[in-house]
Amino acid sequence: MAIVHDTTMSPGKLDLLAAWLPAQPWYSGNGREPQLAKAGGFRLDDPQGEIGIEFMLVADGPAVYQVPMTYHGRELAGADGRLIGTSEHGVLGHRWIYDGIRDPVLVTQLVALIQGDVEAQAQGVSSTPDPTVTGQPVAADSLAAISSVVSGDGPAGTELLVDTVGPDGRASGQLTLRIRRILQEDASGAPPGDAGQAGDETDLPCLSGLWRRPDGAEVRGVLATARWAPLPLAQP
């Protein structure tokens, strides 16, 4: 289960993100320096227990951004362009913090979360599931991600093409995931999976969660949408 250490990081996560966000194609700050505040988020477990996985939700004025991140104990070879920054952790020492959307460990666990095979973990408490984060499975059977590539990155979100295998280990199809970077609260009150967002005509919500507005009110919205393209059944 995810372990959260009661310690410090220097520089802190918000400081690192304030320097990284303005260069992202989906940042809407129009050249000004970000003024970030924590708005919510959750964690996922790394089955190997080596990598920290966190989905950070940060507010910059009225805008709320979703930044999935992974924390590594060593620098990753060939990860140029994925590094958010480095920080000194009070317990774990030097940490390399990467854009998690481009980290196969995070993508694998995200697909498992959507399919209901793992639980989201509380952002600030060790070994505690977070039931407010809900997934909507895209296929009837379990799926495991075997590879992924970023196919688009812009105001509509970051799009991933994920090749998957089924419970038998055979290729099962391709999952197109769109991770929403700029979040919008669901004003309709509809439960997750009932409706998409403008521009997502072929996408269905697959992940929903909570965050806090600047006034302290807690709201819910879609964190990710998906399209599922199963492989055609083999002919007898």
C-alpha positions as CSV (number, residue, x, y, z in Angstrom):
1,M,0.0,0.0,0.0
2,A,1.1,3.6,-0.6
3,I,3.3,4.9,2.1
4,V,3.2,8.7,2.8
5,H,6.1,10.0,4.8
6,D,5.5,12.9,7.3
7,T,8.5,14.9,6.1
8,T,9.7,17.7,3.8
9,M,10.7,18.1,0.2
10,S,13.1,20.8,-0.9
11,P,12.2,22.3,-3.3
12,G,8.5,21.5,-2.7
13,K,6.2,20.0,-5.3
14,L,4.3,23.3,-5.9
15,D,7.6,25.1,-6.5
16,L,8.7,22.5,-9.0
17,L,5.3,22.6,-10.8
18,A,5.3,26.5,-10.9
19,A,8.5,26.3,-12.9
20,W,7.4,23.4,-15.1
21,L,3.7,24.3,-15.9
22,P,4.2,27.4,-18.1
23,A,6.1,25.4,-20.7
24,Q,3.2,22.9,-21.1
25,P,1.0,23.2,-24.2
26,W,-2.2,23.0,-22.1
27,Y,-1.2,25.7,-19.6
28,S,-3.6,28.7,-19.8
29,G,-1.8,31.2,-17.7
30,N,-1.0,33.5,-20.7
31,G,2.7,34.0,-19.7
32,R,2.2,35.0,-16.1
33,E,3.9,33.2,-13.2
34,P,1.7,30.5,-11.7
35,Q,0.3,31.0,-8.2
36,L,-0.4,27.4,-7.3
37,A,-2.4,25.9,-4.4
38,K,-3.1,22.2,-3.7
39,A,-6.6,21.3,-4.8
40,G,-6.7,17.5,-4.3
41,G,-5.4,14.3,-5.8
42,F,-4.7,10.7,-5.1
43,R,-2.0,8.1,-5.2
44,L,-1.5,4.6,-6.8
45,D,0.6,1.8,-5.6
46,D,3.7,0.6,-7.5
47,P,3.5,-3.3,-7.2
48,Q,7.3,-3.3,-6.9
49,G,7.2,-0.7,-4.1
50,E,10.0,1.3,-5.7
51,I,8.2,4.2,-7.4
52,G,5.9,6.8,-5.9
53,I,2.8,7.5,-8.1
54,E,0.7,10.6,-7.4
55,F,-2.0,12.4,-9.4
56,M,-1.7,16.1,-8.2
57,L,-4.6,18.5,-8.7
58,V,-3.4,22.1,-8.4
59,A,-5.4,25.4,-8.6
60,D,-3.9,28.4,-10.4
61,G,-6.6,31.0,-9.7
62,P,-9.9,29.6,-11.2
63,A,-8.1,27.0,-13.3
64,V,-7.5,23.5,-11.9
65,Y,-4.8,21.4,-13.5
66,Q,-4.2,17.6,-13.3
67,V,-0.5,16.6,-13.1
68,P,0.2,12.9,-12.8
69,M,3.8,12.4,-11.4
70,T,6.1,9.6,-10.5
71,Y,8.9,9.8,-8.0
72,H,12.1,7.8,-8.6
73,G,15.2,7.1,-6.5
74,R,17.5,7.4,-9.5
75,E,17.7,9.2,-12.8
76,L,16.0,7.4,-15.7
77,A,18.1,6.8,-18.8
78,G,16.5,8.1,-21.9
79,A,13.9,10.2,-20.0
80,D,14.9,13.5,-21.5
81,G,11.9,15.8,-21.7
82,R,10.0,13.9,-19.0
83,L,11.7,15.4,-16.0
84,I,9.7,17.9,-13.9
85,G,12.5,18.4,-11.5
86,T,14.6,17.0,-8.6
87,S,14.0,17.4,-4.9
88,E,15.6,16.4,-1.6
89,H,13.2,14.2,0.4
90,G,13.6,14.2,4.1
91,V,13.4,10.4,4.4
92,L,14.1,9.0,0.9
93,G,16.9,11.4,-0.1
94,H,17.3,12.7,-3.6
95,R,14.3,12.1,-5.9
96,W,13.8,12.5,-9.6
97,I,10.2,13.6,-10.4
98,Y,8.8,12.8,-13.8
99,D,5.7,13.5,-15.9
100,G,3.8,10.4,-15.0
101,I,1.8,10.2,-18.3
102,R,5.1,9.2,-19.9
103,D,6.0,6.6,-17.3
104,P,4.9,3.1,-18.1
105,V,4.5,2.2,-14.4
106,L,1.9,4.9,-13.9
107,V,0.1,4.0,-17.2
108,T,-0.1,0.3,-16.2
109,Q,-1.6,1.2,-12.8
110,L,-3.9,3.7,-14.3
111,V,-5.4,1.1,-16.6
112,A,-5.8,-1.2,-13.7
113,L,-7.6,1.5,-11.7
114,I,-10.0,2.2,-14.5
115,Q,-10.8,-1.5,-14.9
116,G,-11.3,-1.9,-11.1
117,D,-8.3,-4.2,-10.5
118,V,-6.7,-1.8,-8.0
119,E,-7.9,1.0,-5.7
120,A,-6.9,4.6,-5.6
121,Q,-5.0,5.5,-2.4
122,A,-5.4,8.6,-0.2
123,Q,-3.0,11.4,-1.2
124,G,-1.9,12.3,2.4
125,V,-2.5,9.1,4.5
126,S,-0.6,5.8,4.2
127,S,-2.3,2.5,3.4
128,T,-5.7,4.1,3.0
129,P,-8.0,3.7,0.0
130,D,-9.7,6.8,-1.5
131,P,-13.3,5.7,-2.4
132,T,-14.0,9.2,-3.9
133,V,-11.9,8.3,-7.0
134,T,-14.1,6.1,-9.2
135,G,-13.4,4.2,-12.4
136,Q,-15.6,3.2,-15.2
137,P,-14.3,0.0,-16.9
138,V,-13.9,0.1,-20.7
139,A,-14.0,-3.6,-21.3
140,A,-15.7,-6.6,-19.6
141,D,-12.5,-8.4,-18.9
142,S,-9.3,-7.3,-17.1
143,L,-6.8,-5.4,-19.2
144,A,-3.1,-5.0,-18.7
145,A,-1.1,-2.2,-20.4
146,I,2.0,-3.5,-22.3
147,S,3.0,-0.3,-24.1
148,S,1.9,3.3,-24.5
149,V,2.7,6.4,-26.5
150,V,1.6,10.0,-26.2
151,S,-0.3,10.8,-29.4
152,G,-1.4,14.3,-28.5
153,D,-0.9,17.0,-25.9
154,G,-2.8,20.2,-25.9
155,P,-5.7,22.1,-24.3
156,A,-8.1,19.1,-24.7
157,G,-5.7,17.0,-22.6
158,T,-2.9,14.5,-23.1
159,E,-3.9,11.6,-25.3
160,L,-2.3,8.1,-24.8
161,L,-2.5,5.1,-27.1
162,V,-2.2,2.0,-24.9
163,D,-1.8,-1.5,-26.2
164,T,-3.2,-4.1,-23.9
165,V,-3.4,-7.8,-23.2
166,G,-6.3,-9.7,-21.7
167,P,-6.4,-12.2,-18.8
168,D,-4.9,-14.9,-21.1
169,G,-1.9,-12.8,-21.9
170,R,-3.0,-12.3,-25.5
171,A,-3.2,-9.0,-27.3
172,S,-6.8,-7.7,-26.7
173,G,-6.9,-4.2,-28.4
174,Q,-5.9,-0.6,-28.0
175,L,-7.2,1.8,-25.4
176,T,-7.1,5.6,-26.2
177,L,-7.0,7.5,-23.0
178,R,-7.3,11.3,-22.7
179,I,-6.1,12.6,-19.4
180,R,-7.8,15.9,-18.8
181,R,-5.2,18.5,-17.8
182,I,-7.6,21.4,-17.3
183,L,-10.5,20.2,-15.1
184,Q,-14.1,21.2,-15.2
185,E,-16.6,20.4,-12.4
186,D,-19.7,18.5,-13.3
187,A,-22.5,21.0,-12.9
188,S,-25.2,18.4,-14.0
189,G,-24.8,16.1,-11.0
190,A,-24.7,13.1,-13.4
191,P,-22.8,10.1,-12.1
192,P,-19.6,9.2,-13.9
193,G,-20.1,7.5,-17.2
194,D,-23.4,9.2,-18.1
195,A,-22.0,11.9,-20.3
196,G,-18.8,13.2,-21.8
197,Q,-17.6,16.8,-22.4
198,A,-17.9,18.9,-25.5
199,G,-15.4,17.6,-28.0
200,D,-15.4,14.0,-26.6
201,E,-18.2,12.6,-28.9
202,T,-16.5,9.2,-29.1
203,D,-14.9,9.3,-25.7
204,L,-16.6,8.0,-22.5
205,P,-15.6,9.1,-19.0
206,C,-13.5,6.4,-17.3
207,L,-12.2,8.2,-14.2
208,S,-13.8,10.7,-11.9
209,G,-12.6,12.4,-8.7
210,L,-13.0,15.3,-6.3
211,W,-11.1,18.6,-5.8
212,R,-11.5,21.8,-3.9
213,R,-12.4,25.2,-5.4
214,P,-10.6,28.3,-4.1
215,D,-13.7,29.0,-1.9
216,G,-13.2,25.6,-0.2
217,A,-16.2,23.9,-1.8
218,E,-15.6,20.3,-2.9
219,V,-16.6,19.5,-6.5
220,R,-16.5,16.4,-8.7
221,G,-15.5,16.1,-12.3
222,V,-14.1,13.8,-15.0
223,L,-10.4,13.2,-14.8
224,A,-10.0,11.0,-17.9
225,T,-12.0,9.7,-20.8
226,A,-11.4,6.6,-23.0
227,R,-12.1,4.9,-26.3
228,W,-11.8,1.1,-26.5
229,A,-10.9,-0.7,-29.8
230,P,-10.9,-4.4,-29.2
231,L,-9.1,-6.7,-31.6
232,P,-11.6,-8.5,-33.9
233,L,-12.4,-12.1,-32.9
234,A,-10.3,-14.7,-34.8
235,Q,-12.3,-16.6,-37.4
236,P,-12.7,-20.3,-36.9
